[in-house]
Amino acid sequence: MTPQTFHRGEGPAPRPTDWNLPNALTVLRFLLVPVYAVLLFQDGGHAPWWRFWAWAVFVLAAVTDGIDGKIARQRGEITNFGKVADPIADKALTGTAFIGLSLLGVVWWWVTVVILVREIGITVLRFVVIRHGVMPAGRGGKLKTMLQTLSLGALTFPLWVLPLGDAWLLVAYVVLGAALVMTVLSGIDYVFKAARLRETSERTRTRRAARAAQREARPQSDAPPERTAQRD
């Protein structure tokens, strides 16, 4: 049975509570991040069995990212907490994976630095403009997250135990390259979106209207005196 997502009765619809299943899945993803890191570095990070379990935890965390937003939309439980916490949880998971795999020599450090600078910068930007509104993840950001997740999952998995392991590793690096390109492009897009949000938000319109009202309400004495005709 499909849950109802509309409001019956008079007055505005009640605001969804932050205590809901989608937000719980987001919190679970946060909790899985240290578990992934511990499993990734067991036995020096090169034991196939531990790498497999690290991959399993990574996949579980990624699955929660795929279903929490869908559940929130279906049940009408989209909250500001979810809009902010969901992308931060994604960055915590992928950031830990990038750093961990770079420490193991699997991912080049310059790739990790470029991606982390973008992720941290956009996260800070979200909080800077949060007074004007919440910037939800766009299509470019979602594609970036998907490519990062696929590449990091593949590079976490012990590909060397598979037949044609070198070929699978090459595929994983190609996907990582595509993720790097989308990370940079979507970051630029977010900067423009933040500037547009700041210029068109209700907060900005209110401040502009207040300044305009102040200019119109200036006392007439501030205006230059009119010259009167002199009598003969």
Summary of the structure (lengths in Angstrom):
residues: 232
radius of gyration: 25.6
end to end distance: 94.3
largest distance: 111.0
contacts: 641
relative contact order: 0.10
helix: 74%
strand: 0%
